[in-house]
Amino acid sequence: MKKDIILNGVQIGEHGFVPEKIIEEIKERCVDYGFNFASLRPRGDAFPQEYFIEWAKYLAENKIYFIHNYVTQHAPEGMECRLTAETIAKMREIAGEYYLGELFGETGSQFACKLPGYYVDRKGVNEMNRVDTEEYDMSRYIDRFRNFRLKRYDDMKSAYEGFISVLSKFTKISKKLGTPKTFCVEANAFAKHNAAAGIDIPILEICPGNPDVLVSVFRGVAKAFDSERWGTFVAHEWYGGLRHDDPLKMKRLELTYKYAYLAGSQMFLLESGDSGVDGYGMKFDEDSEVCRNYKRVLREMSAFIKNDERPAGGPKVKVGFISGLYDGWAGKWGRSCLYNQFFREEWGYGDPEYSWKMLFELNEKRTWSEPENYGEYDTSAYPAYGLYDIVPIETDVDHLSEYDYLVFLGWNTMTGENMKKLTEYVRRGGHLVMSAAHLNTQTKRDGKYIPIDDEFIEELFGSRHFGEIRRTVNGVKFRYDSLDERIKYPRYLKNGCDAMFSAGYADYLHLAPLDGETIAYLADGFVEKPFDFPAVIENKVGKGVATLFTSINYPGNHSVYYSYRAIVREIISASARECEIKVLGSDCVRYSVYEGNKMYLLNTDYDMPVKVKIISGDKEQVVELESLELKSVQI
């Protein structure tokens, strides 16, 4: 079985960059640790090109793969890039495979999540903050991206394309000069935007936000765009916790590395902490207990990676959540305003973006009192094989077909091309779940609801659209079983039942099934009534099933959230019930499964050991995990 090639190392230059001392720092922080990866972050004014050639030679001689960051993005005044084409060509000649390329950084944060003047004092910024300003000239106030203008946009499509156009200016320069590959580190969910702008390798800044969610974004994007790898950047000094002397902060560092490894990361890069800490008004030198702990975690994780043989190909994943066309959700970290369109309320986070909060409930078991939780075992916390991906709608149908289930959550502008692709996914045997909100063709945040043409709705969902929209406070009754035999909705057959999941007024699109089946209805009483308004419609297309929740409100709307969540949670539970490998136990455990049924188990509990039961066919085994322990198990 082929073993994964994993790169592990540190960034050089986070707390100061002196060209004459870089080789010494590489030796102390990379060579002496036995690392095989480094990132060089040059700072300040331009300096002789010969330094880069010298560093490339030293790194290659020590078999250390390397990238350089911000050489184009933060080029010195008067230069389009800190490196010349001749220098890049010489580095490629000298270092060969060890020279990987250029790392860009935090472009999604900068171009899509940050208020003008975020990184500077407020003096002079107010003139940029007028609602009637057509565009902000930020070049006088911020040196991170020279001549960057923050524009006003009318709709999600132009905002999405505007973001891509800004970043692509940098990637085009890098590629023109001959850089082997372009990388981009992001602390948010903008990996697919970066890929569209010319980034070859996505790297997650893993510490901010929710790693369970964001790792799923980057793994999904790497698959969709056929990236040769994806990685994790550990900016733990800043984002692992606000207090450097907090014991839990160091435990969090261990879990960060171990979870990323379990989840399939092939690149690990520590930003800082091992050679000094200087943030939040606290400062520690490399001999302090704080920095010694960083070094300990680095050594222990490095030893684990070298001694373990993780199979190539990444972890098995069978459930995907679709990131729709022009979706601008950043993923918990950063300002809650889309594409930097500040001071315009319609661009603030709303129902489409709140839909993603459903993922923040995954990896947590349903409470014992929730009657819709079905099964011999409680499989409600994790999907099959323990992980899910967040999959760009731009993904081709061959890659989509690797997932048993695909579920829409955030913003989507539907197109005929994507409807055809989704229909083909179902025809091949997939199970698709979406709401009528995801059928909207609008690109404007406050636009009128205009669904995709009837012919597409009829083909995928076997239903005819009447154009009527009903606003009601009714609940939902699941009257029939799903057309997918794996799915066990909380349905009743006769004698009536209570309507479930009512949570306020919502709007529903009137669809009449043709070939499709009405699985659930809007209802307001216990006893049987004539059912005239479907809440959930399913349709068999080829080998698969398409499920439509008929509300035109995005699932993040409080009134429909609980109904849509019931479908999503059953998808998760069903995928795990039907999986040949089941993991039972505490929801503090994270797990993944690779080819050859090699499993990784991680106890994320800070304090307590746990036991988990693994069921595979008619065999069972119990595995004990100490607090913070990562263990590999052969099933």
N, C-alpha and C positions, 0 to 999 in steps of 0.2 A: 504494500500500500504506500502511495506517495505521501511524503511528509510535507507539511506546510513550511515555507520559508518565511521566517518572522524576523523583522528588523526591530531592534530595541536600542535606544540610546537617549541622548540629551541634546538640548539646544545650547549652542555656544554664543554668548554675547547678550544674554538677557539683562544682566546687571553691569553693563559696560563692555566696550569692545575696543581693545588695544591691539592693532594688527601685529605688532612685534611679539605679542605674548600669546597669540592664538594657538600656535602649535603646542606650546607648553600646557595650555588649558585642555586641548584635545587629548594630550597624553594623560593628564591627571584625571579627567572626567570621563574619558571614553576608553582609551587603550588599557589603562590600569584596571578598569572595571570589566574588561573583556566584552565591551559592547561592540556591535557591528553597524551602528547607525549614528549620525550626527547631523544637526542643522546649524548652519552658520548664519548669524544675524548681524551683518555689518551695520555700523551706525556712523553718524557724523558726515563730514565732508568726504569728497572723493580722495582716494589714496591709490598708489601705484597698482596696476593690474597684476604685476608679478606676484603679489601676495596670494591672490586666488590660485595661481598656477602652483605656487609652493605648497599651499594647503591641499590642493587636489592630489599632488604627488605623495604627500605624507599620508593622507587618508587612504589612498589606494594601496600604498605599501603595507599598511596595517589592516587591509581588507575591511575597511569601514565604508559602508555606503553613505552618501551624503547628499544633501540639498542645501541651497542657499535661499534665504527669504528676504523679501522687500527690496531686492536689487532693481526691479522695475517699478514696483508699486510706490516705493519711497526713494526714488532716484535722487541724487544730489541736484541742486539747482543747476539748470542748464543742460542736464543729461536726460535722455529718454530711458536709460538703464545704466546702472552702476558698472555693468560689464559690457565689453565690446564683443562683436561677433568673433573677432580673432581670439580673444581670451577664452570664450566659450568653446570654440573649436579646439584650442590647445588643451583645455581641461578634458574634453571628451577623448582626445587622443591619449593623454597621459593616464586618465583614470578609468577609461572604458566603462564597464558595467557599473562601477562604483559611483559614478556621477549620475545621479537620478534626475536632477532638474531644479526648478524654481518653485518655492513655496510662497503663495499669496496668503494674506491673512485678514479675516474678519470683514470681508467685503459685504456679506449680508447684513452684519451688524451696522456697518457704516452707511450703506446705501438704502437700507430698508427699515432700520430700527432706531436710529439715533436722531434726536432733535438737533438742529443746527446749533453749534457752539457747545456740544456735549463735552468735548475734551478740553475746552478752554474756559477762561473766566467769562462772566456774563457781559462784560463791558462791550458795547457796540453790537451786541447780538440782537437786541430788540428790534432794530430796523429790519432784520431778516424775518421777523416773526409776524408780520402783518398778513392778515387773511387774503388781501387782494394782491399780494406779491406773486408775479408770474413765475419767477425762479429766484433762488437764493445763490448769490455768488459767495461761496464759502472760502475761496482761495485766500482771502485776507485774514481769515480767522482760524484756519486749521491747516496744518501742513501735511496731514496724512495722505491726502490725495490732491495733488496740485491741479488747479483749474477745474475742480469738481463743482458742478452746478446742480443744486437740488431743485428739480423741476416739479411743477404742478401737473397732475394727470387727471383726465376726465373719466377713465374707466380702468378696470383691472388689466385688460389686455395691454394698453399703452404703458401702464406702470410696470408690468412684467417685462415688456420689451425694453423699456427704458433702463431698468436695472441691468439687463443683459448687455445692452449697448455700452454702458459705462465700464463694466468689468472686461468686456471683450476687447476694449482698447488696450488694456494692459496685456492680456494673453496674446494678442496678435503681435505686439512688440517682442514678447519673450520668444514666441515661436519663430518670428522672422529672424531673430538673432541666432537661432539654432539650439535653444535649450531642449534637452532630451524630452522631458515631460513637465507639465504644469500641475502643481498641487495647490489645494486651497484648504486652509483650516478655518472652520466655522463653529461658533458656539450655538448655532440655531439650525433651523430646518431648511436652509437655503441650498442644500447640496445639489438639488436638481437644477436650480437656476444657474449655479456655477458651472455645472456640466454643459448646459446649453450655451454658456459664454466661453467655452473652450478649455475648461479645467479637466484634466485627464484623471486625476486621482483625488477623491474626496477624503478629507481628514476631519474628524470630529474633535472639537475642543470639548472634552467629555465632562469636565467638572461642573460648569454651569448647567442649570436645568435638570431635566430628568433623564438619566442615562438609558433607562429601559426604552423610552420613547425615541430619543435622538439616535442611539445606536441603530435602531430599526430603520430610521430614515437613511442613514449613510450606507448601511448594508444593502438596503433596497435600491438605492441609486447606483451603487457600484455594480449590481447585477444588471440593472436596466440599461446602463450605458457601457457595459462590457469593460469596466475598469479592471485592470490586472490585479488591483488590490485596493483596500481601503484601510484607513488607520485612525489612531487616536492620539491627540495632543493633550498632555496632562498639565494644565495651568493651575496646579493645585495650590501653589503659594497664595494666589489670589482667590480662587473659587472653591477651594476645599473647605473653607470655613473662615469666619472673620477673625477668630482668635488663634494665633499661631501656637499658643501654649495649651490649646484644648486637646486633651488626649483623644477625643473622638475624631478630631481632624486627621490624625495619623492613621487611625483605623479606616477612615474614609479613603485615604490614599491606597491602602492595601486593597480595599474592595473595588476601587476604581480600576486598578490594573487587572485584578482577577476577573471582574465581570467583563471587561473588554476582551480579555483572552478567551473566556468561555464563549463570548458572542461572535468570535471570529476575526477580531482585529488582527491585521498582519503587520502593522507598524505602530510602535510605541515611542513617543518622544516626550520626555519630561522638560517642561519649560525652565524650571528653576527650583530652588529649595535645597539641593544637595551642597551647593557651594556658597550659600548665603541667602538670607531672607530679609527683605526690606519692604514692608508694606503695612498699611493700616496703623502707621505710627509706631510700629515695633520693628526692631532690627536685631538680627542674630548672625553671628559669623559662622564659618564652616565647622568650627570646633564645638559649637553649642549642641545641647541635647536635641534641639529641634532639627538641626541639619544632620546630626548623626542618625536620627530616625529616618530621614529621607534616604540616606545612604544605605541603611539597613534594608528598607523596603526595596530599593533598587537592586541590591545584591541578591536578596531572596527571590525576587521575581525573575531576575536574570537567570538564576540557577534553575528555577522551575521550567522556564521556557527552553533552556538548553537540554534539560534531562527528559522533558516530555516529548512525545512524538504525536503531535496533533495532525490528524489526516488532512490532506489538502482538499479544497473544494468548498470549504465553509460548512456551517451547521445546516442541518435539515430544517426547512421552514415551509409550512403548508398553508398558513393564513396570511393574507396581505390586506392592508388598509390602503385604499387608493387616495393619493394626493392629486386633486383634480386640476384641470386646466386653469392657469393663472392664480392658483392658490398662493397667498402671501403670508400664511401663518408662520411665525418664527419659532414657536415652540417654547413657551413659558419665559424664556430669558430675553430681556430687552423691552423696549417700549411697546405698549399695546396699541400701536397705530401702524397701518399697513403702508409699506413702500415709502416711508418718510413723509406721508401726506398729513403733516401735523396741522392743527387748528381747523380741521374740517371734520366735523363729528361723524359724518357718514363713513369716514375711513378708519374710525376707531374699531377695535375688535367688537364683533357682533356675533349673531347666531352661527354663521359659518365657521368662525374661528373657535367659538366655544364648543363646537361639536367634537373637537379633538380632546376635550377633557375626558371623554369616555375612555381614552387610553390610560389615563392616570388612575383609573379604577381597576385596570387589569393587573394581573399578578397579585391581586387580593381576592381571597375566597369570598363568595357570597356568605352572608350571615346565615346561621342555622335556621332562622325563622322565615326565610324567603321560599315560599311554596313552589315557585317555578323552577327551582334548582332540581334537576332530574338526574338520576343515575344510581347505579349500584355503589359507586364511589363518588366523592366530591371532586369533580374535575373542572370546577368553575374558575380556577385561578389562572391556568396556563393553557395556551393552545397546544396542539400536537407538537411534540418534541421541544416544548418549552419556550419557543420564540415566535415572534411575528415580524414581518417586514412592513415598512411604509413604502408603497410602490407608486412611482410617478405614472400618471395617466399616459405619458409619452412612451411608456414601455411597449415594445412590440408584442404581438399576440403569442409568439413562441415563448417568450419569457413569462408573460402573464399565465400561460398554461402550466407553469411549474407549481402554481398555487391551487389547492383544492377549493379555497374560498377567497373571494375578494369582496371587501366591504368599503363603501364610500363613506367619508366623514366630512371633510372640510369643503371649502368653496369649490365649485366646478362650473365652468361654462361649457355646456354640452355642444358638440358638433356632430354632424352626420358621420364623419370619418371615425370618430371615437365610438359612436353607437354601433357601427359595423364591426369594429374591432371587439367590442364587448360582447356582441352577439356571437361572434366566432369563438370567443373564449368559452361562452356557455355551451355552444354547439359541440365543442371538443370535450365537454364533461365537467366544466367548472360550475361553481355555485356563486352567483353574483347577488349582492345585496346593495340596494340604494334607495333613496327617497325621491319623491317627485321633485324636491328642491334641486336635486342634481341633474334633472332634465332641463333646467332653465338654460336658455341660450343667451341670456343677458350678460354683458360685461360691466354694466354700471352697478355701483353699490346700491343705489336707491332706485333702480329701474323697475319697470313693470315686469311681472312674471310672464315670460313667453316660452312655452315648452317646445322641445324639439318637434319636428313634423310628425304627424300621426303615423305615417308609414313606418317609422323607426320604432315607435311605441308599440304598434301592433305586432311587428316582427319579434321584438325582444320580450315583451310582456303579455302578448296575446290579448290586448285590451284596446278598446276604442275610447278616444278622448272626446268628452262632450263639451268641454269648455267651461262648464259650471265649476265654481269654487264654493264650497260650503264652509262657513265659519261656525264652529260648534265647540261646546265644552264637554262633549261626550267622551266616555271611555272607550276601550277597545275589548272586543271578545274574539278570541281565537276559536273559530267554530269547527275547523277541520285540521287534520294533520298536514304537515308540509308535504309537498311533492317529492322532497328529498327525504328518504326514509331515515337518514341519520339524525334529522332534526326533530326534537321533541318539544314543540311549543306547549304552553300551558293551556291546552284546549279542552273543551267539553263537548259531549256528543248529544245529550238530550236533558230534559228536565230543568234547563236554565242554569245560570250562574251569574255571579256579580260581574259587572263591567270592570275592567282593570285599567290601571295606569292613567286615569284621568288626572290632569294637573293644570287645567286652565284652557282658555280659548285658543284654538288653532285652526288653520285653514287647510282644507283637503281638496285635492283635484278629483273631479268626478270621472271615473273610469269604469267602463262596463266590460267585463271579461268576454272575450270571444273564445279563443282556445285556452285562455288562462283560467285559473281558478281563484275564487275569493276565499282566502284562508282566514281572514279576520275582518270584522265589521266594526263600524262605529256603533256604539250602543249606550243606552241610558237607563236600562231596566234589567231586572233579574230574569223575567220570563221571556220565552221565545216571541220574537216579533218578526214581521216581514223585514228582511234586510235589503236595504236599497243603496247603501253607501259603503263601498269597500274601504277598509283601512290597510289591508295587506293583500296583494295579489301575487300569485306565483304562476309561472309558465314553464313548461318543459320545452326546451329547444335542443334538438339533437340529444346528446347524452347528458346534458346538464340542466340546471334550474336557475331561473331568474326570479328574484324576489323584489317587489317594489312596495315600499311604505308610501302611501298616497299623499302624505302631507307635503305642502309646498314650503313649509317652514323647515329650515335646516335643523338637524338633530340637536344642535346646541340650544335651541329654543326650549325653555323650561317646560312648556306645555306638551311637547312631543318627546322630550328627552327620554322619559322612562319607558315609553312604548318602544322606541328604537333601540334603547339599551337592552330590553328584553330579548330582541332578536339577536343583537350582537353577542350578548353573553351566552346565549344558547349556541351560537356558531362556535364560540371558543370552547365551550364545554363539550359539544358534540365532536369536534375535531380531536380532542383529547380522549374521549370515550372510545372512539373508533381506532385510535392509534395502537399499534402493536406494542408500544412501550408506554407504560403509565407510571407516573411518579406521584406518590401520595405522602402528605405530611404538611409541615409548616409552610405557609406562604412567604416566609422569610427566605426560603430556598429559591435559587435560580438554577436552571439547568439547560443544557443543550445536548444534542446528539449529532455525531458525525458519521461518515461512512464507516462501515464495519461495526456499527453500533457501539462506538466509543462514546461514552457519556461524560460530561463534566457537571459537577454539582458544587454549588457555592452557598454557604450559610452566611447571609448578610446580617444576621443578628449580632449586635455589638457585644453581647454579654453571655448568651446561653448556647450550649450545644443543642443539636437537634438530631432526630432520627427521621429518615425517609424510607418508605417502602417502594421498591421498584418491581413492577409486575411486567413480565414479558412472556406472553403465551401462558403456559401452565406453571411457570417458574416464578418464584418470588425471592427477593433478597432485601435485607435491611442494611442500610448504610448509615453510619454515625458520622456526624460532622461537628467538629469543634467550632466555636465562635470564629468567624472570618475565614474558615477553612475552605480552600478550593481542592477538590479531589476528582481524579479521573477514575472512571469505572468501566470495565469491559462487560457489556451485557451479553 
